[in-house]
Amino acid sequence: MANDLKAYNHLNYKEKPSGEEDKFVEFLFQHSEMDAPEIDESKAWDALNKKIHNPNQSFAWMKIAAAVVILAVLSVTVYMYNPEVNQIQVSSTDQKVSVTFPDGSTGILNTNSSFSYPEQFEEVRNVSFTGEAYFDIKKSEKPFIIDVNGVNVKVLGTAFNLISSNDDVKLYVDRGLVAFEKNGEQTKVPAGKEAIFSRIDDSVELKELPSDNIMSWRNGVFNFDNTPLNEALEELSEYYEVEFKLSNEKLKSCKISVTFNRQPLNEVLSTLSSLLELKTSTKDKTVKISGPGC
């Protein structure tokens, strides 16, 4: 390009620019690394000549002036093609919140949790997250990456539950394959597995899912099969947002086999009372359970 520029050094701008001068502007645009909007070169040169009509002015000064004009035009082009991306913030307090992401994937925030994601996804579907949420991700060649305070959960299309705390990140995979990423190291977690990432030593522990109802907080469907009462109550507690208190330690060893499908809490308590000869009383967010035990 330097050699080509020499061909224009003979130009004299005492008079109105000729076709050769117009070609010089076209030449600069053709050798630019970006496409720029079309401009009227003659008007641009007329405007410059009105301000600069000095026969002794060097061509070097004119090159600088032309470069300033072109840079200004290119700056506007860059802004137009790279507008600021708006971030969407969604938070939950004492109620669960459902969210549909720009690609059609969905997320359900448990209480006291939050999402942050762009108004439109680009080559990577990025979401920041804190708290607990259930994700159902649409399959795509574009990776869906969830930033959990420095730990990345990377998927292409799957469903899983994610819990973030100060000490660890817990992942329960419902469907598909999910990967934990930290400092370039990746651990793949298949369906039916639990993965616990420790923030203390950056280790990942893989386990079987502790319960079939570990993700039931989102839909209220619980299947108990010879399940100890205290474990069942712990899982029901999160969904119904109450605290269960047993009056008798022997009640913990009682086992139940029953299915609940979004029943109101009073119906659940009535069913438990019939199965184990229990008595229940509810005050505010506390449910007291008494009985002979097993």
BAPA-544710 format. One record per atom (N, C-alpha, C): x, y, z. Coordinates in steps of 0.1 Angstrom, whole numbers, padded with zeros to 4 digits, always signed. Layout:
// residues N
XYZ ...
//
This chain:
// residues 294
+0008-0012+0000 +0000+0000+0000 +0009+0013+0000 +0020+0012+0007 +0029+0024+0007 +0033+0028-0007 +0037+0018-0015 +0041+0021-0029 +0029+0028-0037 +0017+0023-0034 +0006+0028-0041 +0003+0042-0038 +0006+0046-0025 +0003+0059-0020 +0012+0069-0027 +0025+0065-0031 +0034+0074-0038 +0028+0079-0051 +0020+0071-0057 +0014+0075-0070 +0005+0087-0069 +0001+0091-0056 -0008+0102-0054 +0000+0115-0049 +0013+0113-0047 +0020+0125-0041 +0021+0137-0050 +0019+0135-0063 +0021+0146-0073 +0008+0155-0073 -0002+0151-0066 -0015+0159-0067 -0013+0173-0062 -0019+0183-0068 -0019+0196-0063 -0033+0201-0061 -0036+0206-0049 -0050+0209-0045 -0053+0224-0046 -0046+0231-0055 -0049+0245-0057 -0063+0247-0062 -0067+0238-0071 -0080+0239-0077 -0090+0228-0072 -0101+0228-0077 -0111+0218-0072 -0106+0204-0076 -0108+0194-0067 -0103+0181-0070 -0108+0175-0083 -0099+0168-0090 -0103+0162-0102 -0107+0147-0099 -0109+0139-0110 -0112+0125-0108 -0101+0118-0101 -0088+0122-0103 -0077+0116-0096 -0078+0117-0081 -0082+0129-0076 -0083+0131-0062 -0095+0122-0056 -0106+0121-0064 -0117+0112-0059 -0112+0098-0058 -0103+0094-0067 -0098+0080-0067 -0090+0078-0055 -0083+0088-0050 -0075+0087-0038 -0084+0083-0026 -0096+0089-0024 -0105+0085-0013 -0110+0071-0015 -0113+0068-0027 -0118+0054-0030 -0107+0044-0027 -0094+0048-0030 -0083+0039-0028 -0081+0036-0013 -0083+0047-0004 -0082+0044+0010 -0093+0035+0015 -0105+0037+0011 -0115+0028+0015 -0113+0013+0011 -0108+0012-0001 -0106-0002-0006 -0095-0009+0002 -0085-0001+0007 -0074-0008+0015 -0077-0008+0030 -0089-0003+0034 -0092-0004+0048 -0096-0018+0052 -0094-0022+0065 -0097-0036+0069 -0112-0038+0072 -0120-0027+0072 -0134-0028+0075 -0142-0022+0064 -0155-0026+0062 -0164-0020+0053 -0169-0007+0059 -0170+0004+0052 -0175+0016+0057 -0187+0021+0048 -0196+0029+0054 -0207+0034+0046 -0202+0043+0035 -0210+0043+0024 -0207+0051+0012 -0208+0066+0016 -0199+0074+0011 -0199+0089+0013 -0198+0096+0000 -0201+0109-0001 -0200+0117-0013 -0186+0123-0012 -0176+0117-0020 -0162+0121-0019 -0161+0136-0024 -0168+0140-0034 -0167+0154-0039 -0171+0164-0028 -0182+0161-0021 -0186+0170-0011 -0176+0171+0000 -0170+0159+0004 -0160+0159+0014 -0148+0167+0011 -0143+0166-0002 -0132+0174-0006 -0135+0189-0007 -0148+0192-0011 -0152+0206-0012 -0152+0212+0002 -0157+0205+0012 -0157+0210+0026 -0143+0212+0031 -0134+0203+0028 -0120+0205+0032 -0113+0217+0026 -0116+0218+0013 -0109+0229+0005 -0114+0243+0010 -0127+0244+0015 -0131+0257+0020 -0124+0261+0032 -0120+0251+0040 -0112+0254+0052 -0097+0255+0050 -0093+0248+0039 -0078+0247+0036 -0076+0251+0022 -0073+0264+0019 -0071+0268+0006 -0057+0275+0006 -0047+0268+0008 -0034+0273+0009 -0025+0266-0001 -0020+0272-0011 -0012+0266-0021 +0001+0260-0016 +0006+0265-0005 +0018+0260+0000 +0017+0249+0010 +0004+0245+0013 +0001+0235+0023 +0007+0221+0018 +0014+0214+0026 +0020+0202+0022 +0010+0191+0021 +0013+0181+0012 +0004+0170+0010 +0003+0161+0023 +0014+0161+0031 +0014+0153+0044 +0002+0158+0053 +0000+0171+0053 -0011+0176+0062 -0024+0171+0057 -0026+0171+0043 -0038+0166+0037 -0041+0152+0040 -0030+0144+0040 -0032+0130+0044 -0037+0128+0058 -0032+0136+0067 -0037+0135+0081 -0052+0139+0082 -0055+0150+0075 -0069+0154+0075 -0079+0143+0069 -0074+0137+0058 -0082+0127+0052 -0084+0115+0061 -0073+0111+0068 -0073+0100+0078 -0082+0102+0089 -0083+0115+0094 -0092+0119+0105 -0106+0117+0101 -0110+0121+0089 -0123+0119+0083 -0127+0105+0083 -0118+0097+0077 -0121+0083+0075 -0122+0075+0088 -0113+0079+0098 -0114+0072+0111 -0127+0075+0118 -0132+0088+0116 -0145+0091+0122 -0156+0083+0116 -0156+0081+0103 -0166+0073+0096 -0166+0059+0101 -0154+0053+0102 -0152+0040+0106 -0156+0038+0121 -0154+0048+0129 -0158+0047+0143 -0173+0046+0144 -0180+0054+0136 -0195+0053+0136 -0199+0039+0131 -0193+0033+0121 -0196+0020+0116 -0194+0010+0127 -0183+0010+0134 -0180+0000+0144 -0191+0001+0155 -0195+0013+0159 -0206+0015+0169 -0219+0009+0164 -0222+0011+0151 -0235+0006+0146 -0235-0009+0145 -0224-0015+0142 -0223-0030+0141 -0220-0037+0155 -0216-0029+0165 -0213-0035+0178 -0220-0027+0189 -0234-0027+0189 -0241-0019+0199 -0239-0026+0213 -0241-0018+0223 -0240-0023+0237 -0251-0033+0239 -0247-0045+0245 -0256-0055+0248 -0262-0053+0261 -0276-0053+0262 -0283-0051+0274 -0283-0064+0282 -0280-0064+0295 -0281-0075+0304 -0294-0075+0311 -0300-0087+0312 -0313-0089+0319 -0310-0095+0333 -0315-0089+0343 -0314-0094+0357 -0327-0099+0362 -0327-0112+0367 -0339-0118+0372 -0336-0124+0386 -0344-0120+0396 -0341-0125+0410 -0354-0130+0416 -0353-0139+0425 -0364-0144+0433 -0362-0141+0448 -0373-0139+0455 -0372-0137+0470 -0378-0149+0477 -0391-0148+0480 -0398-0159+0487 -0407-0167+0477 -0406-0165+0464 -0413-0172+0454 -0404-0177+0443 -0408-0189+0438 -0401-0194+0426 -0404-0186+0414 -0394-0184+0405 -0395-0176+0393 -0391-0184+0381 -0400-0185+0370 -0396-0192+0358 -0391-0181+0348 -0381-0185+0340 -0375-0177+0330 -0373-0184+0317 -0376-0177+0306 -0373-0183+0293 -0361-0175+0287 -0350-0181+0284 -0338-0175+0279 -0340-0171+0264 -0331-0163+0258 -0333-0159+0244 -0333-0170+0234 -0327-0182+0237 -0327-0193+0228 -0339-0202+0230 -0348-0200+0239 -0359-0208+0242 -0357-0218+0253 -0345-0219+0258 -0342-0227+0270 -0349-0221+0282 -0351-0229+0293 -0359-0224+0304 -0351-0226+0317 -0354-0218+0327 -0348-0220+0340 -0358-0216+0351 -0358-0224+0362 -0367-0221+0373 -0358-0218+0385 -0360-0205+0389 -0352-0201+0401 -0359-0205+0414 -0352-0212+0423 -0358-0214+0436 -0357-0201+0444 -0362-0201+0456 -0362-0188+0463 -0348-0183+0466 -0347-0170+0467 -0334-0163+0470 -0323-0167+0460 -0326-0166+0447 -0317-0170+0437 -0318-0159+0425 -0308-0160+0416 -0308-0150+0405 -0301-0154+0393 -0306-0149+0381 -0300-0151+0368 -0295-0137+0363 -0285-0137+0355 -0281-0126+0347 -0277-0131+0333 -0283-0125+0322 -0280-0130+0309 -0282-0119+0299 -0276-0119+0287 -0278-0109+0277 -0291-0110+0270 -0296-0098+0265 -0309-0098+0258 -0309-0107+0246 -0298-0109+0239 -0296-0118+0228 -0283-0126+0230 -0284-0139+0227 -0272-0147+0228 -0264-0146+0215 -0251-0147+0216 -0243-0147+0204 -0237-0161+0201 -0224-0162+0199 -0218-0175+0196 -0218-0185+0208 -0218-0179+0220 -0219-0187+0232 -0231-0182+0240 -0239-0191+0246 -0250-0187+0254 -0246-0186+0269 -0243-0174+0273 -0237-0171+0286 -0248-0167+0296 -0248-0173+0308 -0257-0170+0319 -0249-0170+0332 -0251-0160+0340 -0245-0160+0354 -0256-0163+0363 -0252-0170+0374 -0263-0176+0383 -0258-0177+0398 -0267-0174+0407 -0264-0177+0421 -0277-0183+0427 -0275-0192+0438 -0286-0198+0445 -0289-0212+0440 -0301-0215+0437 -0306-0228+0432 -0315-0227+0421 -0313-0235+0410 -0322-0234+0399 -0322-0247+0391 -0333-0249+0384 -0334-0261+0375 -0334-0256+0361 -0325-0261+0353 -0323-0257+0339 -0328-0268+0329 -0335-0264+0319 -0338-0272+0308 -0333-0266+0295 -0322-0270+0290 -0315-0263+0279 -0318-0269+0265 -0321-0261+0256 -0324-0265+0242 -0311-0270+0236 -0311-0280+0228 -0300-0285+0221 -0295-0276+0210 -0282-0273+0210 -0277-0264+0200 -0262-0266+0198 -0256-0262+0187 -0242-0263+0185 -0235-0252+0193 -0242-0242+0197 -0237-0231+0205 -0237-0236+0220 -0225-0236+0226 -0225-0241+0240 -0233-0231+0250 -0239-0237+0259 -0246-0229+0270 -0237-0230+0282 -0232-0219+0287 -0222-0218+0298 -0228-0210+0309 -0229-0216+0321 -0234-0210+0333 -0222-0207+0342 -0220-0194+0345 -0210-0190+0354 -0215-0189+0368 -0210-0198+0376 -0214-0199+0390 -0203-0194+0399 -0201-0180+0398 -0190-0174+0406 -0177-0180+0404 -0173-0181+0391 -0159-0186+0388 -0159-0200+0383 -0170-0208+0386 -0170-0222+0382 -0180-0222+0370 -0176-0228+0359 -0184-0229+0347 -0191-0243+0346 -0204-0242+0343 -0211-0254+0340 -0215-0253+0325 -0210-0263+0317 -0211-0262+0302 -0219-0273+0297 -0229-0270+0288 -0238-0280+0282 -0241-0276+0268 -0247-0286+0260 -0252-0283+0247 -0267-0285+0247 -0272-0294+0254 -0286-0297+0255 -0289-0307+0266 -0295-0303+0277 -0297-0312+0288 -0306-0306+0298 -0309-0313+0309 -0317-0308+0320 -0310-0311+0333 -0309-0302+0343 -0302-0305+0355 -0305-0294+0366 -0302-0298+0378 -0304-0289+0389 -0290-0284+0394 -0290-0271+0398 -0277-0265+0402 -0279-0258+0415 -0270-0260+0425 -0271-0253+0438 -0257-0247+0440 -0257-0234+0443 -0244-0227+0446 -0244-0222+0460 -0233-0224+0467 -0231-0219+0480 -0216-0214+0481 -0213-0208+0493 -0200-0203+0495 -0189-0214+0495 -0193-0226+0499 -0183-0237+0500 -0182-0246+0488 -0194-0248+0481 -0194-0257+0469 -0205-0254+0459 -0204-0262+0448 -0215-0261+0438 -0219-0275+0436 -0232-0278+0438 -0238-0291+0436 -0246-0292+0423 -0244-0302+0416 -0250-0304+0403 -0257-0318+0403 -0270-0318+0399 -0278-0330+0398 -0282-0331+0383 -0278-0341+0376 -0281-0342+0362 -0294-0350+0360 -0304-0344+0354 -0317-0351+0351 -0317-0358+0338 -0311-0351+0328 -0311-0356+0314 -0298-0351+0307 -0292-0359+0299 -0281-0355+0290 -0268-0356+0298 -0258-0347+0293 -0245-0347+0299 -0241-0333+0302 -0235-0331+0314 -0231-0317+0318 -0216-0318+0322 -0209-0307+0320 -0195-0306+0323 -0192-0295+0333 -0184-0298+0343 -0179-0288+0352 -0165-0283+0346 -0163-0270+0346 -0150-0265+0342 -0144-0255+0352 -0132-0257+0355 -0125-0247+0364 -0110-0248+0361 -0104-0236+0358 -0090-0235+0355 -0086-0244+0343 -0095-0245+0333 -0092-0253+0321 -0094-0268+0323 -0097-0273+0335 -0100-0287+0337 -0115-0290+0337 -0118-0301+0331 -0133-0304+0329 -0136-0318+0334 -0148-0318+0341 -0153-0331+0346 -0167-0333+0340 -0169-0344+0333 -0182-0346+0327 -0191-0354+0336 -0204-0350+0337 -0213-0356+0346 -0225-0361+0339 -0228-0375+0338 -0239-0380+0331 -0252-0379+0339 -0263-0383+0332 -0277-0383+0338 -0277-0393+0350 -0284-0390+0360 -0285-0398+0372 -0273-0397+0382 -0265-0387+0379 -0253-0386+0388 -0254-0372+0395 -0247-0371+0407 -0245-0359+0414 -0230-0356+0414 -0227-0343+0412 -0213-0338+0412 -0212-0327+0422 -0202-0328+0431 -0200-0317+0440 -0187-0311+0438 -0186-0298+0434 -0174-0291+0432 -0170-0283+0445 -0159-0286+0451 -0155-0280+0463 -0147-0267+0460 -0151-0256+0465 -0144-0243+0463 -0131-0243+0471 -0130-0251+0481 -0119-0251+0490 -0106-0256+0483 -0108-0268+0477 -0096-0274+0470 -0098-0277+0455 -0108-0271+0449 -0111-0273+0435 -0113-0287+0430 -0117-0296+0440 -0119-0310+0436 -0134-0312+0432 -0136-0323+0425 -0150-0327+0420 -0152-0341+0425 -0163-0343+0432 -0167-0357+0437 -0180-0361+0429 -0180-0373+0423 -0191-0378+0416 -0198-0389+0425 -0212-0388+0425 -0220-0397+0433 -0232-0401+0426 -0239-0411+0431 -0253-0414+0426 -0262-0403+0432 -0273-0400+0425 -0283-0391+0431 -0288-0396+0444 -0287-0387+0455 -0291-0392+0468 -0306-0395+0469 -0314-0390+0460 -0329-0393+0461 -0335-0390+0447 -0346-0398+0444 -0353-0395+0432 -0361-0382+0433 -0362-0376+0445 -0370-0364+0446 -0361-0352+0448 -0348-0353+0445 -0339-0342+0447 -0342-0329+0439 -0349-0331+0428 -0353-0319+0420 -0368-0317+0420 -0375-0323+0430 -0390-0322+0430 -0395-0308+0436 -0386-0300+0441 -0390-0287+0446 -0396-0278+0435 -0393-0281+0422 -0397-0273+0411 -0412-0276+0407 -0416-0289+0409 -0429-0293+0403 -0438-0300+0414 -0433-0303+0426 -0442-0309+0436 -0446-0323+0434 -0438-0330+0426 -0441-0345+0424 -0431-0353+0432 -0436-0360+0442 -0427-0368+0451 -0431-0383+0451 -0421-0391+0449 -0423-0406+0449 -0415-0412+0461 -0422-0416+0471 -0415-0422+0483 -0417-0437+0482 -0406-0445+0483 -0406-0459+0483 -0399-0465+0495 -0406-0468+0505 -0400-0473+0518 -0390-0463+0523 -0393-0450+0523 -0384-0439+0526 -0386-0436+0541 -0375-0434+0549 -0377-0430+0562 -0384-0417+0563 -0393-0415+0574 -0401-0404+0575 -0393-0391+0575 -0382-0391+0583 -0374-0378+0584 -0368-0374+0571 -0364-0383+0562 -0359-0380+0549 -0370-0374+0540 -0382-0380+0541 -0393-0376+0533 -0397-0362+0537 -0398-0359+0550 -0402-0346+0555 -0391-0335+0551 -0379-0339+0550 -0369-0329+0546 -0371-0325+0532 -0374-0334+0523 -0377-0331+0509 -0390-0323+0507 -0400-0327+0515 -0413-0320+0514 -0412-0306+0520 -0403-0304+0529 -0401-0291+0536 -0397-0280+0526 -0388-0283+0516 -0384-0273+0507 -0395-0269+0498 -0403-0278+0493 -0413-0275+0483 -0425-0267+0490 -0429-0271+0502 -0440-0265+0509 -0436-0253+0517 -0422-0251+0518 -0417-0240+0526 -0422-0239+0540 -0421-0251+0547 -0424-0252+0561 -0413-0259+0568 -0413-0259+0581 -0404-0266+0589 -0412-0277+0597 -0407-0290+0596 -0414-0301+0603 -0406-0303+0616 -0414-0305+0627 -0408-0309+0640 -0414-0321+0645 -0406-0332+0648 -0411-0344+0653 -0410-0344+0668 -0421-0348+0674 -0422-0348+0689 -0415-0361+0695 -0413-0371+0686 -0408-0384+0691 -0397-0388+0682 -0385-0391+0687 -0373-0396+0679 -0376-0409+0672 -0385-0417+0678 -0389-0430+0671 -0396-0428+0658 -0402-0416+0656 -0409-0414+0643 -0399-0413+0631 -0387-0410+0634 -0377-0409+0623 -0375-0422+0615 -0376-0433+0623 -0374-0446+0616 -0386-0452+0609 -0398-0445+0611 -0410-0449+0603 -0408-0447+0588 -0412-0457+0580 -0410-0456+0566 -0424-0455+0558 -0423-0448+0547 -0436-0446+0540 -0433-0449+0525 -0444-0454+0519 -0444-0456+0504 -0457-0449+0499 -0455-0438+0492 -0466-0430+0488 -0461-0420+0477 -0471-0416+0469 -0468-0406+0458 -0476-0393+0461 -0470-0382+0460 -0477-0369+0461 -0475-0362+0448 -0486-0356+0442 -0485-0349+0430 -0492-0335+0431 -0484-0326+0437 -0488-0312+0438 -0500-0310+0447 -0503-0320+0456 -0514-0318+0466 -0511-0307+0475 -0522-0300+0480 -0520-0290+0490 -0514-0297+0503 -0507-0288+0511 -0500-0293+0523 -0510-0301+0533 -0522-0296+0534 -0532-0302+0543 -0535-0316+0539 -0535-0319+0526 -0538-0332+0521 -0526-0341+0523 -0514-0336+0522 -0502-0344+0524 -0502-0348+0539 -0505-0339+0548 -0504-0342+0562 -0515-0352+0566 -0527-0351+0559 -0538-0360+0562 -0534-0374+0558 -0527-0375+0546 -0522-0389+0542 -0512-0395+0551 -0502-0387+0555 -0492-0391+0565 -0498-0396+0578 -0508-0388+0583 -0515-0392+0595 -0522-0405+0594 -0528-0408+0583 -0535-0421+0581 -0525-0432+0580 -0514-0430+0573 -0504-0441+0572 -0497-0445+0585 -0494-0435+0593 -0486-0437+0605 -0493-0434+0618 -0506-0431+0618 -0513-0428+0630 -0507-0416+0637 -0505-0405+0629 -0499-0393+0634 -0509-0382+0637 -0505-0373+0645 -0513-0361+0648 -0504-0349+0643 -0510-0340+0636 -0503-0328+0632 -0510-0315+0636 -0502-0305+0638 -0507-0291+0640 -0498-0281+0633 -0504-0271+0627 -0496-0262+0619 -0498-0248+0625 -0487-0241+0627 -0487-0227+0631 -0477-0219+0623 -0482-0209+0616 -0473-0201+0608 -0466-0210+0598 -0453-0211+0598 -0445-0220+0589 -0439-0232+0596 -0445-0236+0607 -0440-0248+0615 -0451-0258+0616 -0448-0271+0613 -0457-0282+0614 -0452-0292+0625 -0459-0294+0635 -0455-0303+0646 -0462-0316+0643 -0454-0327+0644 -0459-0340+0642 -0457-0349+0654 -0467-0355+0659 -0466-0364+0671 -0472-0378+0668 -0468-0388+0675 -0473-0402+0673 -0464-0411+0681 -0468-0424+0681 -0461-0434+0689 -0448-0438+0683 -0446-0436+0671 -0433-0440+0664 -0434-0454+0659 -0422-0459+0654 -0422-0473+0648 -0411-0481+0655 
//
